[in-house]
């Protein structure tokens, strides 16, 4: 009987380990670069590319879309969770490094505790996003539209959050003087919505999918907006999740 070659004996396990390392590195880079690039880009690129969680979500959706050709497996939703977990760790690690120096890094419990809910949210959102990404390539139209709708919906939700918060504050406290001008906020919301719609139109390829996917954006965005708003409220009430 012929002996198996070293490459065949270690192939599946080695490839899985390499993929895991690549996913981990990609997540850390995604979070860390969000901090570093914010100091380099002009504001109109900064708030669209580095100051929005929608970019993280789109990256995880893209991961799911790239893996859609493989047979369904538990590894796909797990990979989404790993990417977002590492992105949160990378974001906070680089923030601590920039603001407090390398001496603060050996105490991860201190600088990761404020991110406890974001880490928990990553475990929930990551699998949802990778599955949605895989659905963008699914043969069934309903799943395909749900995935495409969420791709645009995460950008729509990102723009809606400050608008809804501003509207709520005006309804609750109409006697409080409003900010000088809400125009920049509405401009940002419109640009994010347009970016989400552009991505949907770019990714949707099958006949008839594009108008239906655009119609799926608002409900998907509202559902995602509620989830992000809930996490944000808990963070504010507990006084965690933010530096400064």
C-alpha positions as CSV (number, residue, x, y, z in Angstrom):
1,X,0.0,0.0,0.0
2,X,1.4,3.3,-1.0
3,X,2.0,5.9,1.8
4,X,0.3,9.2,1.6
5,X,2.4,12.2,0.8
6,X,3.0,14.7,3.6
7,X,0.9,17.3,1.9
8,X,-2.1,15.0,1.6
9,X,-1.8,13.9,5.3
10,X,-1.7,17.5,6.5
11,X,-3.8,19.1,3.8
12,X,-7.3,19.6,5.3
13,X,-6.1,20.5,8.8
14,X,-3.4,22.8,7.5
15,X,-5.7,24.6,5.1
16,X,-8.3,25.0,7.9
17,X,-5.7,26.5,10.2
18,X,-4.4,28.8,7.5
19,X,-8.0,30.0,6.7
20,X,-8.6,30.6,10.4
21,X,-5.3,32.6,10.7
22,X,-6.2,34.6,7.6
23,X,-9.7,35.4,9.0
24,X,-8.3,36.4,12.3
25,X,-5.7,38.7,10.7
26,X,-8.3,40.2,8.4
27,X,-10.6,41.0,11.4
28,X,-7.7,42.6,13.4
29,X,-6.7,44.7,10.4
30,X,-10.3,45.7,9.8
31,X,-10.6,47.1,13.3
32,X,-7.2,48.6,13.6
33,X,-7.2,50.3,10.2
34,X,-10.5,51.9,11.0
35,X,-8.7,53.9,13.7
36,X,-5.5,54.6,11.8
37,X,-7.1,55.6,8.5
38,X,-9.4,58.0,10.2
39,X,-6.4,60.3,10.8
40,X,-5.3,60.2,7.2
41,X,-8.6,60.5,5.2
42,X,-10.4,63.8,4.6
43,X,-13.7,64.0,6.4
44,X,-15.9,63.0,3.5
45,X,-14.1,59.7,3.1
46,X,-13.5,59.3,6.9
47,X,-17.2,59.2,7.9
48,X,-18.1,56.9,5.0
49,X,-15.2,54.5,5.2
50,X,-13.7,54.5,8.7
51,X,-16.3,55.9,11.0
52,X,-19.1,53.5,10.2
53,X,-19.9,50.0,11.3
54,X,-21.6,49.4,8.0
55,X,-18.2,48.9,6.4
56,X,-17.4,46.1,8.9
57,X,-20.8,44.6,8.1
58,X,-20.2,44.8,4.4
59,X,-16.8,43.1,4.7
60,X,-18.4,40.2,6.6
61,X,-21.2,40.0,4.0
62,X,-18.5,39.9,1.3
63,X,-16.8,37.0,3.2
64,X,-20.1,35.1,3.1
65,X,-20.6,35.8,-0.6
66,X,-17.0,34.6,-1.4
67,X,-17.7,31.3,0.5
68,X,-21.1,30.8,-1.1
69,X,-19.6,28.3,-3.7
70,X,-18.6,25.9,-0.9
71,X,-21.1,23.4,0.7
72,X,-23.0,24.8,3.7
73,X,-21.1,24.4,6.9
74,X,-21.0,25.7,10.5
75,X,-17.6,27.2,9.7
76,X,-19.2,30.0,7.6
77,X,-21.2,31.6,10.5
78,X,-18.3,30.9,12.9
79,X,-16.0,32.8,10.5
80,X,-18.3,35.8,10.6
81,X,-18.2,35.9,14.4
82,X,-14.4,35.6,14.4
83,X,-14.0,38.5,11.9
84,X,-16.1,40.8,13.9
85,X,-14.7,39.7,17.3
86,X,-11.2,40.4,16.0
87,X,-12.3,43.7,14.5
88,X,-13.6,44.9,17.9
89,X,-10.3,43.7,19.5
90,X,-8.2,45.4,16.8
91,X,-10.2,48.6,17.1
92,X,-9.8,48.9,20.9
93,X,-6.2,47.7,20.9
94,X,-5.1,50.4,18.4
95,X,-7.2,53.0,20.1
96,X,-5.5,52.2,23.4
97,X,-2.1,52.1,21.7
98,X,-2.6,55.5,20.2
99,X,-4.1,57.2,23.3
100,X,-2.3,55.4,26.1
101,X,0.9,53.9,24.6
102,X,2.1,50.3,24.5
103,X,2.2,50.0,28.3
104,X,-1.6,49.7,28.4
105,X,-1.8,46.7,26.0
106,X,-0.7,44.0,28.5
107,X,-3.9,44.7,30.5
108,X,-6.5,43.6,28.0
109,X,-9.2,43.1,30.7
110,X,-9.1,46.8,31.4
111,X,-9.4,48.0,27.8
112,X,-11.6,45.3,26.5
113,X,-14.2,45.5,29.3
114,X,-15.8,48.6,27.8
115,X,-16.4,46.6,24.6
116,X,-18.2,43.7,26.3
117,X,-21.5,44.3,24.5
118,X,-19.9,44.9,21.1
119,X,-18.1,41.5,21.6
120,X,-21.4,39.9,22.4
121,X,-23.0,41.6,19.4
122,X,-20.2,40.3,17.1
123,X,-21.1,36.8,18.1
124,X,-24.7,37.4,16.9
125,X,-24.2,39.7,14.0
126,X,-21.2,37.9,12.4
127,X,-23.1,34.7,11.6
128,X,-26.2,36.6,10.4
129,X,-24.0,38.7,8.0
130,X,-22.0,35.8,6.6
131,X,-25.2,33.8,6.0
132,X,-26.7,36.9,4.3
133,X,-23.6,37.1,2.1
134,X,-24.0,33.5,1.1
135,X,-27.6,34.1,0.3
136,X,-26.7,36.9,-2.2
137,X,-25.6,34.0,-4.4
138,X,-28.4,31.6,-3.5
139,X,-30.6,30.0,-6.2
140,X,-33.8,30.9,-4.3
141,X,-34.9,34.4,-5.0
142,X,-36.4,35.1,-1.5
143,X,-33.1,34.3,0.2
144,X,-31.1,36.2,-2.4
145,X,-33.2,39.3,-1.9
146,X,-32.9,39.1,1.9
147,X,-29.1,39.0,1.6
148,X,-29.0,41.8,-0.9
149,X,-31.5,43.9,1.1
150,X,-29.3,43.5,4.3
151,X,-26.2,44.5,2.3
152,X,-27.8,47.9,1.5
153,X,-29.7,47.9,4.8
154,X,-26.6,48.1,7.0
155,X,-25.6,51.4,5.3
156,X,-29.2,52.7,5.4
157,X,-29.3,51.9,9.2
158,X,-26.0,53.7,9.8
159,X,-27.4,56.8,8.2
160,X,-30.8,56.5,10.0
161,X,-29.5,56.2,13.5
162,X,-28.4,59.8,14.0
163,X,-31.5,61.1,12.1
164,X,-33.9,59.1,14.3
165,X,-32.0,60.2,17.5
166,X,-32.2,63.9,16.4
167,X,-35.9,63.5,15.5
168,X,-36.6,61.9,18.9
169,X,-34.8,64.6,20.8
170,X,-36.8,67.3,18.9
171,X,-40.1,65.6,19.8
172,X,-39.2,65.0,23.4
173,X,-37.6,68.4,24.1
174,X,-39.0,70.9,21.6
175,X,-38.0,73.8,23.8
176,X,-34.3,72.9,23.7
177,X,-32.6,75.0,21.0
178,X,-31.7,72.8,18.0
179,X,-28.2,72.4,16.7
180,X,-27.0,75.2,14.2
181,X,-27.9,73.0,11.2
182,X,-28.8,69.4,10.8
183,X,-27.8,69.6,7.1
184,X,-24.5,67.7,7.5
185,X,-26.3,64.9,9.3
186,X,-28.9,64.5,6.6
187,X,-26.2,64.7,3.9
188,X,-24.3,61.9,5.6
189,X,-27.5,59.8,5.8
190,X,-28.2,60.4,2.2
191,X,-24.7,59.5,1.1
192,X,-24.7,56.3,3.2
193,X,-28.1,55.3,1.7
194,X,-26.8,55.9,-1.8
195,X,-23.7,53.9,-1.1
196,X,-25.8,51.0,0.1
197,X,-28.0,51.2,-2.9
198,X,-25.0,51.3,-5.2
199,X,-23.6,48.2,-3.6
200,X,-26.9,46.4,-4.0
201,X,-27.0,47.3,-7.7
202,X,-23.4,46.2,-8.2
203,X,-23.8,42.8,-6.4
204,X,-27.3,41.9,-7.8
205,X,-26.8,40.2,-11.1
206,X,-29.9,38.1,-11.9
207,X,-32.8,39.6,-14.0
208,X,-35.4,41.3,-11.8
209,X,-33.3,41.2,-8.6
210,X,-32.2,44.9,-8.6
211,X,-35.5,46.7,-8.1
212,X,-36.7,44.0,-5.6
213,X,-33.4,44.2,-3.7
214,X,-33.7,48.0,-3.5
215,X,-37.2,47.5,-2.1
216,X,-35.9,45.1,0.5
217,X,-33.4,47.6,1.7
218,X,-35.7,49.7,3.9
219,X,-37.2,46.9,6.0
220,X,-33.8,45.2,6.4
221,X,-32.3,48.6,7.4
222,X,-35.0,49.3,10.0
223,X,-34.5,45.9,11.6
224,X,-30.8,46.3,11.7
225,X,-31.2,49.9,13.0
226,X,-33.3,48.6,15.9
227,X,-30.6,46.1,16.9
228,X,-27.8,48.6,16.7
229,X,-29.8,51.2,18.6
230,X,-30.6,48.7,21.4
231,X,-26.9,47.9,21.8
232,X,-26.0,51.6,21.7
233,X,-28.6,52.4,24.4
234,X,-27.3,49.7,26.7
235,X,-23.8,51.0,26.2
236,X,-24.8,54.5,27.1
237,X,-26.8,53.4,30.2
238,X,-23.9,51.3,31.5
239,X,-21.3,53.9,30.7
240,X,-19.2,51.4,28.7
241,X,-18.2,51.0,25.1
242,X,-16.7,54.4,24.5
243,X,-13.4,56.1,25.3
244,X,-13.1,59.6,26.6
